[in-house]
Amino acid sequence: MIVGKEFVIIRIMGGTVPVVPFIQALKVPAIIVPLVNMNNNQHSPNENLRLGNLRPGIKTCLSILTTPLP
């Protein structure tokens, strides 16, 4: 996020991510951080993850989980 700017919210995820029950039960907002490459063909026979995305993805998750809220 650029300081002083709002997030742009774009719904691009498919319906297979079961996050809504958690949002409703816990009454908290949630975000999904996709770590896959754009051509991963989710849920298809040739679904893939570029190995080059793995390390940055791990670092992204670690950063999200360890950065204190303002």
PQR file of N, CA, C, O and H, with PARSE charges and radii, in Angstrom:
ATOM      1  N   MET A   1       0.843  -1.189   0.000 -0.4000 1.5000
ATOM      2  CA  MET A   1       0.000   0.000   0.000 -0.0000 2.0000
ATOM      3  C   MET A   1       0.875   1.234   0.000  0.5500 1.7000
ATOM      4  O   MET A   1       1.853   1.313   0.743 -0.5500 1.4000
ATOM      5  N   ILE A   2       0.527   2.179  -0.820 -0.4000 1.5000
ATOM      6  CA  ILE A   2       1.209   3.465  -0.841 -0.0000 2.0000
ATOM      7  C   ILE A   2       0.616   4.306   0.274  0.5500 1.7000
ATOM      8  O   ILE A   2      -0.603   4.415   0.400 -0.5500 1.4000
ATOM      9  H   ILE A   2      -0.268   2.115  -1.423  0.4000 1.0000
ATOM     10  N   VAL A   3       1.476   4.894   1.075 -0.4000 1.5000
ATOM     11  CA  VAL A   3       1.009   5.672   2.222 -0.0000 2.0000
ATOM     12  C   VAL A   3       0.060   6.761   1.750  0.5500 1.7000
ATOM     13  O   VAL A   3       0.359   7.505   0.816 -0.5500 1.4000
ATOM     14  H   VAL A   3       2.467   4.805   0.973  0.4000 1.0000
ATOM     15  N   GLY A   4      -1.085   6.842   2.408 -0.4000 1.5000
ATOM     16  CA  GLY A   4      -2.076   7.856   2.076 -0.0000 2.0000
ATOM     17  C   GLY A   4      -3.020   7.468   0.956  0.5500 1.7000
ATOM     18  O   GLY A   4      -3.900   8.252   0.602 -0.5500 1.4000
ATOM     19  H   GLY A   4      -1.328   6.237   3.167  0.4000 1.0000
ATOM     20  N   LYS A   5      -2.865   6.292   0.392 -0.4000 1.5000
ATOM     21  CA  LYS A   5      -3.737   5.830  -0.691 -0.0000 2.0000
ATOM     22  C   LYS A   5      -4.584   4.667  -0.203  0.5500 1.7000
ATOM     23  O   LYS A   5      -4.176   3.934   0.698 -0.5500 1.4000
ATOM     24  H   LYS A   5      -2.150   5.655   0.680  0.4000 1.0000
ATOM     25  N   GLU A   6      -5.757   4.496  -0.792 -0.4000 1.5000
ATOM     26  CA  GLU A   6      -6.657   3.411  -0.433 -0.0000 2.0000
ATOM     27  C   GLU A   6      -6.311   2.159  -1.244  0.5500 1.7000
ATOM     28  O   GLU A   6      -5.732   2.248  -2.327 -0.5500 1.4000
ATOM     29  H   GLU A   6      -6.088   5.092  -1.523  0.4000 1.0000
ATOM     30  N   PHE A   7      -6.675   0.989  -0.702 -0.4000 1.5000
ATOM     31  CA  PHE A   7      -6.517  -0.258  -1.431 -0.0000 2.0000
ATOM     32  C   PHE A   7      -7.525  -0.296  -2.580  0.5500 1.7000
ATOM     33  O   PHE A   7      -8.618   0.261  -2.475 -0.5500 1.4000
ATOM     34  H   PHE A   7      -7.145   0.916   0.178  0.4000 1.0000
ATOM     35  N   VAL A   8      -7.154  -0.947  -3.661 -0.4000 1.5000
ATOM     36  CA  VAL A   8      -8.080  -1.218  -4.753 -0.0000 2.0000
ATOM     37  C   VAL A   8      -8.555  -2.652  -4.565  0.5500 1.7000
ATOM     38  O   VAL A   8      -7.746  -3.579  -4.578 -0.5500 1.4000
ATOM     39  H   VAL A   8      -6.267  -1.400  -3.747  0.4000 1.0000
ATOM     40  N   ILE A   9      -9.843  -2.841  -4.394 -0.4000 1.5000
ATOM     41  CA  ILE A   9     -10.396  -4.172  -4.146 -0.0000 2.0000
ATOM     42  C   ILE A   9     -11.002  -4.680  -5.449  0.5500 1.7000
ATOM     43  O   ILE A   9     -11.932  -4.084  -5.994 -0.5500 1.4000
ATOM     44  H   ILE A   9     -10.500  -2.088  -4.383  0.4000 1.0000
ATOM     45  N   ILE A  10     -10.460  -5.785  -5.935 -0.4000 1.5000
ATOM     46  CA  ILE A  10     -10.935  -6.378  -7.178 -0.0000 2.0000
ATOM     47  C   ILE A  10     -11.213  -7.850  -6.908  0.5500 1.7000
ATOM     48  O   ILE A  10     -10.321  -8.581  -6.479 -0.5500 1.4000
ATOM     49  H   ILE A  10      -9.705  -6.268  -5.493  0.4000 1.0000
ATOM     50  N   ARG A  11     -12.431  -8.285  -7.152 -0.4000 1.5000
ATOM     51  CA  ARG A  11     -12.774  -9.694  -6.930 -0.0000 2.0000
ATOM     52  C   ARG A  11     -12.324 -10.497  -8.140  0.5500 1.7000
ATOM     53  O   ARG A  11     -12.905 -10.395  -9.220 -0.5500 1.4000
ATOM     54  H   ARG A  11     -13.156  -7.691  -7.501  0.4000 1.0000
ATOM     55  N   ILE A  12     -11.276 -11.302  -7.945 -0.4000 1.5000
ATOM     56  CA  ILE A  12     -10.766 -12.119  -9.047 -0.0000 2.0000
ATOM     57  C   ILE A  12     -10.638 -13.589  -8.677  0.5500 1.7000
ATOM     58  O   ILE A  12     -10.330 -14.417  -9.535 -0.5500 1.4000
ATOM     59  H   ILE A  12     -10.804 -11.386  -7.068  0.4000 1.0000
ATOM     60  N   MET A  13     -10.870 -13.924  -7.411 -0.4000 1.5000
ATOM     61  CA  MET A  13     -10.717 -15.310  -6.981 -0.0000 2.0000
ATOM     62  C   MET A  13     -11.966 -16.104  -7.354  0.5500 1.7000
ATOM     63  O   MET A  13     -13.074 -15.570  -7.400 -0.5500 1.4000
ATOM     64  H   MET A  13     -11.120 -13.251  -6.714  0.4000 1.0000
ATOM     65  N   GLY A  14     -11.760 -17.365  -7.612 -0.4000 1.5000
ATOM     66  CA  GLY A  14     -12.886 -18.244  -7.894 -0.0000 2.0000
ATOM     67  C   GLY A  14     -13.677 -18.540  -6.631  0.5500 1.7000
ATOM     68  O   GLY A  14     -13.333 -18.062  -5.550 -0.5500 1.4000
ATOM     69  H   GLY A  14     -10.860 -17.798  -7.575  0.4000 1.0000
ATOM     70  N   GLY A  15     -14.718 -19.313  -6.763 -0.4000 1.5000
ATOM     71  CA  GLY A  15     -15.581 -19.602  -5.629 -0.0000 2.0000
ATOM     72  C   GLY A  15     -15.113 -20.768  -4.770  0.5500 1.7000
ATOM     73  O   GLY A  15     -15.859 -21.217  -3.899 -0.5500 1.4000
ATOM     74  H   GLY A  15     -14.997 -19.702  -7.641  0.4000 1.0000
ATOM     75  N   THR A  16     -13.908 -21.269  -4.986 -0.4000 1.5000
ATOM     76  CA  THR A  16     -13.450 -22.444  -4.259 -0.0000 2.0000
ATOM     77  C   THR A  16     -12.677 -22.107  -2.990  0.5500 1.7000
ATOM     78  O   THR A  16     -12.223 -23.014  -2.293 -0.5500 1.4000
ATOM     79  H   THR A  16     -13.302 -20.905  -5.693  0.4000 1.0000
ATOM     80  N   VAL A  17     -12.521 -20.850  -2.681 -0.4000 1.5000
ATOM     81  CA  VAL A  17     -11.806 -20.454  -1.468 -0.0000 2.0000
ATOM     82  C   VAL A  17     -12.847 -20.263  -0.369  0.5500 1.7000
ATOM     83  O   VAL A  17     -13.597 -19.288  -0.409 -0.5500 1.4000
ATOM     84  H   VAL A  17     -12.890 -20.113  -3.247  0.4000 1.0000
ATOM     85  N   PRO A  18     -12.915 -21.173   0.620 -0.5600 1.5000
ATOM     86  CA  PRO A  18     -13.990 -21.127   1.619  0.2800 2.0000
ATOM     87  C   PRO A  18     -13.724 -20.124   2.741  0.5500 1.7000
ATOM     88  O   PRO A  18     -13.638 -20.510   3.906 -0.5500 1.4000
ATOM     89  N   VAL A  19     -13.594 -18.850   2.403 -0.4000 1.5000
ATOM     90  CA  VAL A  19     -13.265 -17.846   3.410 -0.0000 2.0000
ATOM     91  C   VAL A  19     -14.515 -17.190   4.016  0.5500 1.7000
ATOM     92  O   VAL A  19     -14.463 -16.701   5.144 -0.5500 1.4000
ATOM     93  H   VAL A  19     -13.663 -18.536   1.456  0.4000 1.0000
ATOM     94  N   VAL A  20     -15.617 -17.173   3.294 -0.4000 1.5000
ATOM     95  CA  VAL A  20     -16.821 -16.479   3.758 -0.0000 2.0000
ATOM     96  C   VAL A  20     -17.335 -17.007   5.104  0.5500 1.7000
ATOM     97  O   VAL A  20     -17.703 -16.195   5.953 -0.5500 1.4000
ATOM     98  H   VAL A  20     -15.660 -17.570   2.377  0.4000 1.0000
ATOM     99  N   PRO A  21     -17.378 -18.321   5.340 -0.5600 1.5000
ATOM    100  CA  PRO A  21     -17.837 -18.778   6.668  0.2800 2.0000
ATOM    101  C   PRO A  21     -16.989 -18.236   7.814  0.5500 1.7000
ATOM    102  O   PRO A  21     -17.515 -17.959   8.892 -0.5500 1.4000
ATOM    103  N   PHE A  22     -15.690 -18.083   7.595 -0.4000 1.5000
ATOM    104  CA  PHE A  22     -14.820 -17.538   8.642 -0.0000 2.0000
ATOM    105  C   PHE A  22     -15.100 -16.054   8.869  0.5500 1.7000
ATOM    106  O   PHE A  22     -15.123 -15.588  10.009 -0.5500 1.4000
ATOM    107  H   PHE A  22     -15.264 -18.309   6.720  0.4000 1.0000
ATOM    108  N   ILE A  23     -15.309 -15.320   7.788 -0.4000 1.5000
ATOM    109  CA  ILE A  23     -15.624 -13.892   7.906 -0.0000 2.0000
ATOM    110  C   ILE A  23     -16.927 -13.716   8.671  0.5500 1.7000
ATOM    111  O   ILE A  23     -17.026 -12.859   9.549 -0.5500 1.4000
ATOM    112  H   ILE A  23     -15.290 -15.698   6.862  0.4000 1.0000
ATOM    113  N   GLN A  24     -17.928 -14.529   8.339 -0.4000 1.5000
ATOM    114  CA  GLN A  24     -19.226 -14.406   8.991 -0.0000 2.0000
ATOM    115  C   GLN A  24     -19.177 -14.861  10.451  0.5500 1.7000
ATOM    116  O   GLN A  24     -19.759 -14.205  11.314 -0.5500 1.4000
ATOM    117  H   GLN A  24     -17.848 -15.226   7.626  0.4000 1.0000
ATOM    118  N   ALA A  25     -18.497 -15.965  10.740 -0.4000 1.5000
ATOM    119  CA  ALA A  25     -18.457 -16.494  12.103 -0.0000 2.0000
ATOM    120  C   ALA A  25     -17.622 -15.616  13.028  0.5500 1.7000
ATOM    121  O   ALA A  25     -17.999 -15.385  14.176 -0.5500 1.4000
ATOM    122  H   ALA A  25     -18.025 -16.498  10.039  0.4000 1.0000
ATOM    123  N   LEU A  26     -16.492 -15.129  12.531 -0.4000 1.5000
ATOM    124  CA  LEU A  26     -15.591 -14.337  13.370 -0.0000 2.0000
ATOM    125  C   LEU A  26     -15.885 -12.843  13.320  0.5500 1.7000
ATOM    126  O   LEU A  26     -15.386 -12.073  14.140 -0.5500 1.4000
ATOM    127  H   LEU A  26     -16.185 -15.317  11.598  0.4000 1.0000
ATOM    128  N   LYS A  27     -16.707 -12.440  12.338 -0.4000 1.5000
ATOM    129  CA  LYS A  27     -17.057 -11.029  12.145 -0.0000 2.0000
ATOM    130  C   LYS A  27     -15.816 -10.145  12.037  0.5500 1.7000
ATOM    131  O   LYS A  27     -15.701  -9.104  12.684 -0.5500 1.4000
ATOM    132  H   LYS A  27     -17.113 -13.066  11.672  0.4000 1.0000
ATOM    133  N   VAL A  28     -14.887 -10.609  11.185 -0.4000 1.5000
ATOM    134  CA  VAL A  28     -13.661  -9.856  10.915 -0.0000 2.0000
ATOM    135  C   VAL A  28     -13.444  -9.783   9.411  0.5500 1.7000
ATOM    136  O   VAL A  28     -13.852 -10.690   8.685 -0.5500 1.4000
ATOM    137  H   VAL A  28     -14.981 -11.454  10.659  0.4000 1.0000
ATOM    138  N   PRO A  29     -12.813  -8.726   8.936 -0.5600 1.5000
ATOM    139  CA  PRO A  29     -12.488  -8.667   7.509  0.2800 2.0000
ATOM    140  C   PRO A  29     -11.346  -9.640   7.191  0.5500 1.7000
ATOM    141  O   PRO A  29     -10.574 -10.009   8.077 -0.5500 1.4000
ATOM    142  N   ALA A  30     -11.249 -10.039   5.962 -0.4000 1.5000
ATOM    143  CA  ALA A  30     -10.196 -10.968   5.562 -0.0000 2.0000
ATOM    144  C   ALA A  30      -9.690 -10.590   4.184  0.5500 1.7000
ATOM    145  O   ALA A  30     -10.415 -10.009   3.376 -0.5500 1.4000
ATOM    146  H   ALA A  30     -11.876  -9.740   5.243  0.4000 1.0000
ATOM    147  N   ILE A  31      -8.449 -10.924   3.930 -0.4000 1.5000
ATOM    148  CA  ILE A  31      -7.880 -10.759   2.595 -0.0000 2.0000
ATOM    149  C   ILE A  31      -7.270 -12.083   2.177  0.5500 1.7000
ATOM    150  O   ILE A  31      -6.913 -12.912   3.014 -0.5500 1.4000
ATOM    151  H   ILE A  31      -7.860 -11.396   4.586  0.4000 1.0000
ATOM    152  N   ILE A  32      -7.155 -12.268   0.887 -0.4000 1.5000
ATOM    153  CA  ILE A  32      -6.488 -13.441   0.339 -0.0000 2.0000
ATOM    154  C   ILE A  32      -5.303 -12.920  -0.454  0.5500 1.7000
ATOM    155  O   ILE A  32      -5.445 -12.008  -1.269 -0.5500 1.4000
ATOM    156  H   ILE A  32      -7.445 -11.595   0.206  0.4000 1.0000
ATOM    157  N   VAL A  33      -4.149 -13.492  -0.218 -0.4000 1.5000
ATOM    158  CA  VAL A  33      -2.938 -13.072  -0.909 -0.0000 2.0000
ATOM    159  C   VAL A  33      -2.499 -14.210  -1.828  0.5500 1.7000
ATOM    160  O   VAL A  33      -1.853 -15.155  -1.374 -0.5500 1.4000
ATOM    161  H   VAL A  33      -4.033 -14.233   0.444  0.4000 1.0000
ATOM    162  N   PRO A  34      -2.842 -14.130  -3.110 -0.5600 1.5000
ATOM    163  CA  PRO A  34      -2.448 -15.202  -4.021  0.2800 2.0000
ATOM    164  C   PRO A  34      -0.934 -15.167  -4.251  0.5500 1.7000
ATOM    165  O   PRO A  34      -0.343 -14.098  -4.404 -0.5500 1.4000
ATOM    166  N   LEU A  35      -0.333 -16.325  -4.271 -0.4000 1.5000
ATOM    167  CA  LEU A  35       1.112 -16.430  -4.466 -0.0000 2.0000
ATOM    168  C   LEU A  35       1.460 -17.143  -5.766  0.5500 1.7000
ATOM    169  O   LEU A  35       2.632 -17.413  -6.028 -0.5500 1.4000
ATOM    170  H   LEU A  35      -0.814 -17.193  -4.146  0.4000 1.0000
ATOM    171  N   VAL A  36       0.483 -17.441  -6.557 -0.4000 1.5000
ATOM    172  CA  VAL A  36       0.703 -18.226  -7.771 -0.0000 2.0000
ATOM    173  C   VAL A  36       0.985 -17.328  -8.964  0.5500 1.7000
ATOM    174  O   VAL A  36       0.706 -16.129  -8.948 -0.5500 1.4000
ATOM    175  H   VAL A  36      -0.469 -17.222  -6.344  0.4000 1.0000
ATOM    176  N   ASN A  37       1.541 -17.937  -9.990 -0.4000 1.5000
ATOM    177  CA  ASN A  37       1.746 -17.221 -11.237 -0.0000 2.0000
ATOM    178  C   ASN A  37       0.417 -17.075 -11.973  0.5500 1.7000
ATOM    179  O   ASN A  37      -0.526 -17.829 -11.732 -0.5500 1.4000
ATOM    180  H   ASN A  37       1.767 -18.911 -10.003  0.4000 1.0000
ATOM    181  N   MET A  38       0.356 -16.108 -12.860 -0.4000 1.5000
ATOM    182  CA  MET A  38      -0.914 -15.774 -13.513 -0.0000 2.0000
ATOM    183  C   MET A  38      -1.451 -16.905 -14.398  0.5500 1.7000
ATOM    184  O   MET A  38      -2.657 -16.973 -14.632 -0.5500 1.4000
ATOM    185  H   MET A  38       1.121 -15.495 -13.055  0.4000 1.0000
ATOM    186  N   ASN A  39      -0.584 -17.790 -14.893 -0.4000 1.5000
ATOM    187  CA  ASN A  39      -1.038 -18.842 -15.808 -0.0000 2.0000
ATOM    188  C   ASN A  39      -1.076 -20.202 -15.132  0.5500 1.7000
ATOM    189  O   ASN A  39      -0.853 -21.219 -15.789 -0.5500 1.4000
ATOM    190  H   ASN A  39       0.397 -17.734 -14.703  0.4000 1.0000
ATOM    191  N   ASN A  40      -1.352 -20.244 -13.834 -0.4000 1.5000
ATOM    192  CA  ASN A  40      -1.260 -21.512 -13.118 -0.0000 2.0000
ATOM    193  C   ASN A  40      -2.417 -22.463 -13.409  0.5500 1.7000
ATOM    194  O   ASN A  40      -2.368 -23.627 -13.009 -0.5500 1.4000
ATOM    195  H   ASN A  40      -1.532 -19.418 -13.300  0.4000 1.0000
ATOM    196  N   ASN A  41      -3.447 -21.997 -14.090 -0.4000 1.5000
ATOM    197  CA  ASN A  41      -4.577 -22.859 -14.482 -0.0000 2.0000
ATOM    198  C   ASN A  41      -5.149 -23.626 -13.295  0.5500 1.7000
ATOM    199  O   ASN A  41      -5.164 -24.857 -13.290 -0.5500 1.4000
ATOM    200  H   ASN A  41      -3.487 -21.052 -14.415  0.4000 1.0000
ATOM    201  N   GLN A  42      -5.615 -22.897 -12.299 -0.4000 1.5000
ATOM    202  CA  GLN A  42      -6.106 -23.517 -11.067 -0.0000 2.0000
ATOM    203  C   GLN A  42      -7.133 -24.594 -11.351  0.5500 1.7000
ATOM    204  O   GLN A  42      -8.034 -24.416 -12.170 -0.5500 1.4000
ATOM    205  H   GLN A  42      -5.602 -21.897 -12.303  0.4000 1.0000
ATOM    206  N   HIS A  43      -6.984 -25.714 -10.663 -0.4000 1.5000
ATOM    207  CA  HIS A  43      -7.892 -26.856 -10.706 -0.0000 2.0000
ATOM    208  C   HIS A  43      -7.988 -27.500 -12.075  0.5500 1.7000
ATOM    209  O   HIS A  43      -9.006 -28.107 -12.406 -0.5500 1.4000
ATOM    210  H   HIS A  43      -6.252 -25.859  -9.997  0.4000 1.0000
ATOM    211  N   SER A  44      -6.945 -27.375 -12.870 -0.4000 1.5000
ATOM    212  CA  SER A  44      -6.915 -28.040 -14.162 -0.0000 2.0000
ATOM    213  C   SER A  44      -5.801 -29.093 -14.140  0.5500 1.7000
ATOM    214  O   SER A  44      -4.970 -29.091 -13.232 -0.5500 1.4000
ATOM    215  H   SER A  44      -6.117 -26.881 -12.601  0.4000 1.0000
ATOM    216  N   PRO A  45      -5.777 -29.976 -15.115 -0.5600 1.5000
ATOM    217  CA  PRO A  45      -4.737 -31.013 -15.124  0.2800 2.0000
ATOM    218  C   PRO A  45      -3.312 -30.440 -15.128  0.5500 1.7000
ATOM    219  O   PRO A  45      -2.387 -31.083 -14.633 -0.5500 1.4000
ATOM    220  N   ASN A  46      -3.135 -29.254 -15.675 -0.4000 1.5000
ATOM    221  CA  ASN A  46      -1.792 -28.677 -15.721 -0.0000 2.0000
ATOM    222  C   ASN A  46      -1.636 -27.505 -14.747  0.5500 1.7000
ATOM    223  O   ASN A  46      -0.895 -26.561 -15.022 -0.5500 1.4000
ATOM    224  H   ASN A  46      -3.887 -28.731 -16.078  0.4000 1.0000
ATOM    225  N   GLU A  47      -2.329 -27.567 -13.617 -0.4000 1.5000
ATOM    226  CA  GLU A  47      -2.158 -26.558 -12.572 -0.0000 2.0000
ATOM    227  C   GLU A  47      -0.687 -26.537 -12.167  0.5500 1.7000
ATOM    228  O   GLU A  47      -0.056 -27.590 -12.077 -0.5500 1.4000
ATOM    229  H   GLU A  47      -2.931 -28.333 -13.393  0.4000 1.0000
ATOM    230  N   ASN A  48      -0.139 -25.353 -11.922 -0.4000 1.5000
ATOM    231  CA  ASN A  48       1.282 -25.288 -11.627 -0.0000 2.0000
ATOM    232  C   ASN A  48       1.616 -24.106 -10.735  0.5500 1.7000
ATOM    233  O   ASN A  48       0.840 -23.157 -10.621 -0.5500 1.4000
ATOM    234  H   ASN A  48      -0.652 -24.498 -11.995  0.4000 1.0000
ATOM    235  N   LEU A  49       2.761 -24.177 -10.117 -0.4000 1.5000
ATOM    236  CA  LEU A  49       3.319 -23.062  -9.362 -0.0000 2.0000
ATOM    237  C   LEU A  49       4.768 -22.925  -9.795  0.5500 1.7000
ATOM    238  O   LEU A  49       5.550 -23.870  -9.684 -0.5500 1.4000
ATOM    239  H   LEU A  49       3.391 -24.948 -10.210  0.4000 1.0000
ATOM    240  N   ARG A  50       5.117 -21.763 -10.282 -0.4000 1.5000
ATOM    241  CA  ARG A  50       6.498 -21.514 -10.686 -0.0000 2.0000
ATOM    242  C   ARG A  50       7.366 -21.521  -9.435  0.5500 1.7000
ATOM    243  O   ARG A  50       7.087 -20.787  -8.487 -0.5500 1.4000
ATOM    244  H   ARG A  50       4.482 -20.996 -10.372  0.4000 1.0000
ATOM    245  N   LEU A  51       8.407 -22.333  -9.418 -0.4000 1.5000
ATOM    246  CA  LEU A  51       9.259 -22.439  -8.235 -0.0000 2.0000
ATOM    247  C   LEU A  51       9.852 -21.091  -7.843  0.5500 1.7000
ATOM    248  O   LEU A  51      10.153 -20.866  -6.671 -0.5500 1.4000
ATOM    249  H   LEU A  51       8.634 -22.929 -10.188  0.4000 1.0000
ATOM    250  N   GLY A  52      10.021 -20.201  -8.804 -0.4000 1.5000
ATOM    251  CA  GLY A  52      10.521 -18.861  -8.508 -0.0000 2.0000
ATOM    252  C   GLY A  52       9.568 -18.057  -7.635  0.5500 1.7000
ATOM    253  O   GLY A  52       9.973 -17.059  -7.041 -0.5500 1.4000
ATOM    254  H   GLY A  52       9.776 -20.384  -9.756  0.4000 1.0000
ATOM    255  N   ASN A  53       8.307 -18.474  -7.548 -0.4000 1.5000
ATOM    256  CA  ASN A  53       7.332 -17.783  -6.694 -0.0000 2.0000
ATOM    257  C   ASN A  53       7.335 -18.316  -5.266  0.5500 1.7000
ATOM    258  O   ASN A  53       6.768 -17.688  -4.371 -0.5500 1.4000
ATOM    259  H   ASN A  53       7.978 -19.286  -8.031  0.4000 1.0000
ATOM    260  N   LEU A  54       7.964 -19.462  -5.043 -0.4000 1.5000
ATOM    261  CA  LEU A  54       7.884 -20.110  -3.741 -0.0000 2.0000
ATOM    262  C   LEU A  54       8.580 -19.300  -2.642  0.5500 1.7000
ATOM    263  O   LEU A  54       7.967 -19.020  -1.612 -0.5500 1.4000
ATOM    264  H   LEU A  54       8.424 -19.972  -5.770  0.4000 1.0000
ATOM    265  N   ARG A  55       9.821 -18.927  -2.835 -0.4000 1.5000
ATOM    266  CA  ARG A  55      10.552 -18.181  -1.805 -0.0000 2.0000
ATOM    267  C   ARG A  55       9.912 -16.818  -1.529  0.5500 1.7000
ATOM    268  O   ARG A  55       9.690 -16.489  -0.364 -0.5500 1.4000
ATOM    269  H   ARG A  55      10.319 -19.155  -3.672  0.4000 1.0000
ATOM    270  N   PRO A  56       9.605 -16.005  -2.562 -0.5600 1.5000
ATOM    271  CA  PRO A  56       8.922 -14.743  -2.270  0.2800 2.0000
ATOM    272  C   PRO A  56       7.571 -14.951  -1.584  0.5500 1.7000
ATOM    273  O   PRO A  56       7.162 -14.136  -0.757 -0.5500 1.4000
ATOM    274  N   GLY A  57       6.873 -16.050  -1.928 -0.4000 1.5000
ATOM    275  CA  GLY A  57       5.592 -16.351  -1.280 -0.0000 2.0000
ATOM    276  C   GLY A  57       5.766 -16.644   0.195  0.5500 1.7000
ATOM    277  O   GLY A  57       4.986 -16.171   1.022 -0.5500 1.4000
ATOM    278  H   GLY A  57       7.205 -16.713  -2.599  0.4000 1.0000
ATOM    279  N   ILE A  58       6.788 -17.425   0.530 -0.4000 1.5000
ATOM    280  CA  ILE A  58       7.074 -17.725   1.932 -0.0000 2.0000
ATOM    281  C   ILE A  58       7.426 -16.440   2.679  0.5500 1.7000
ATOM    282  O   ILE A  58       6.959 -16.221   3.797 -0.5500 1.4000
ATOM    283  H   ILE A  58       7.421 -17.809  -0.142  0.4000 1.0000
ATOM    284  N   LYS A  59       8.247 -15.592   2.061 -0.4000 1.5000
ATOM    285  CA  LYS A  59       8.625 -14.321   2.694 -0.0000 2.0000
ATOM    286  C   LYS A  59       7.406 -13.415   2.878  0.5500 1.7000
ATOM    287  O   LYS A  59       7.288 -12.728   3.893 -0.5500 1.4000
ATOM    288  H   LYS A  59       8.626 -15.769   1.152  0.4000 1.0000
ATOM    289  N   THR A  60       6.507 -13.415   1.905 -0.4000 1.5000
ATOM    290  CA  THR A  60       5.289 -12.617   2.010 -0.0000 2.0000
ATOM    291  C   THR A  60       4.435 -13.088   3.183  0.5500 1.7000
ATOM    292  O   THR A  60       3.967 -12.274   3.980 -0.5500 1.4000
ATOM    293  H   THR A  60       6.602 -13.973   1.081  0.4000 1.0000
ATOM    294  N   CYS A  61       4.233 -14.402   3.288 -0.4000 1.5000
ATOM    295  CA  CYS A  61       3.437 -14.951   4.401 -0.0000 2.0000
ATOM    296  C   CYS A  61       4.085 -14.630   5.740  0.5500 1.7000
ATOM    297  O   CYS A  61       3.398 -14.233   6.681 -0.5500 1.4000
ATOM    298  H   CYS A  61       4.613 -15.062   2.641  0.4000 1.0000
ATOM    299  N   LEU A  62       5.390 -14.796   5.832 -0.4000 1.5000
ATOM    300  CA  LEU A  62       6.102 -14.502   7.069 -0.0000 2.0000
ATOM    301  C   LEU A  62       5.955 -13.034   7.449  0.5500 1.7000
ATOM    302  O   LEU A  62       5.748 -12.702   8.617 -0.5500 1.4000
ATOM    303  H   LEU A  62       5.948 -15.119   5.067  0.4000 1.0000
ATOM    304  N   SER A  63       6.064 -12.164   6.460 -0.4000 1.5000
ATOM    305  CA  SER A  63       5.931 -10.732   6.717 -0.0000 2.0000
ATOM    306  C   SER A  63       4.525 -10.375   7.194  0.5500 1.7000
ATOM    307  O   SER A  63       4.368  -9.579   8.120 -0.5500 1.4000
ATOM    308  H   SER A  63       6.233 -12.433   5.512  0.4000 1.0000
ATOM    309  N   ILE A  64       3.506 -10.957   6.568 -0.4000 1.5000
ATOM    310  CA  ILE A  64       2.127 -10.704   6.971 -0.0000 2.0000
ATOM    311  C   ILE A  64       1.894 -11.159   8.409  0.5500 1.7000
ATOM    312  O   ILE A  64       1.235 -10.470   9.187 -0.5500 1.4000
ATOM    313  H   ILE A  64       3.634 -11.603   5.816  0.4000 1.0000
ATOM    314  N   LEU A  65       2.437 -12.315   8.751 -0.4000 1.5000
ATOM    315  CA  LEU A  65       2.197 -12.882  10.084 -0.0000 2.0000
ATOM    316  C   LEU A  65       3.022 -12.243  11.182  0.5500 1.7000
ATOM    317  O   LEU A  65       2.676 -12.381  12.355 -0.5500 1.4000
ATOM    318  H   LEU A  65       2.973 -12.875   8.119  0.4000 1.0000
ATOM    319  N   THR A  66       4.099 -11.549  10.849 -0.4000 1.5000
ATOM    320  CA  THR A  66       4.972 -10.990  11.882 -0.0000 2.0000
ATOM    321  C   THR A  66       4.972  -9.473  11.945  0.5500 1.7000
ATOM    322  O   THR A  66       5.594  -8.909  12.845 -0.5500 1.4000
ATOM    323  H   THR A  66       4.380 -11.437   9.896  0.4000 1.0000
ATOM    324  N   THR A  67       4.305  -8.796  11.033 -0.4000 1.5000
ATOM    325  CA  THR A  67       4.259  -7.336  11.059 -0.0000 2.0000
ATOM    326  C   THR A  67       3.150  -6.881  11.998  0.5500 1.7000
ATOM    327  O   THR A  67       1.989  -7.241  11.804 -0.5500 1.4000
ATOM    328  H   THR A  67       3.800  -9.254  10.302  0.4000 1.0000
ATOM    329  N   PRO A  68       3.494  -6.093  13.013 -0.5600 1.5000
ATOM    330  CA  PRO A  68       2.448  -5.630  13.932  0.2800 2.0000
ATOM    331  C   PRO A  68       1.481  -4.657  13.257  0.5500 1.7000
ATOM    332  O   PRO A  68       1.867  -3.908  12.360 -0.5500 1.4000
ATOM    333  N   LEU A  69       0.248  -4.676  13.689 -0.4000 1.5000
ATOM    334  CA  LEU A  69      -0.735  -3.740  13.173 -0.0000 2.0000
ATOM    335  C   LEU A  69      -0.458  -2.350  13.717  0.5500 1.7000
ATOM    336  O   LEU A  69       0.049  -2.204  14.830 -0.5500 1.4000
ATOM    337  H   LEU A  69      -0.065  -5.285  14.418  0.4000 1.0000
ATOM    338  N   PRO A  70      -0.794  -1.311  12.923 -0.5600 1.5000
ATOM    339  CA  PRO A  70      -0.534   0.060  13.406  0.2800 2.0000
ATOM    340  C   PRO A  70      -1.432   0.424  14.581  0.5500 1.7000
ATOM    341  O   PRO A  70      -1.343   1.535  15.104 -0.5500 1.4000
TER
END
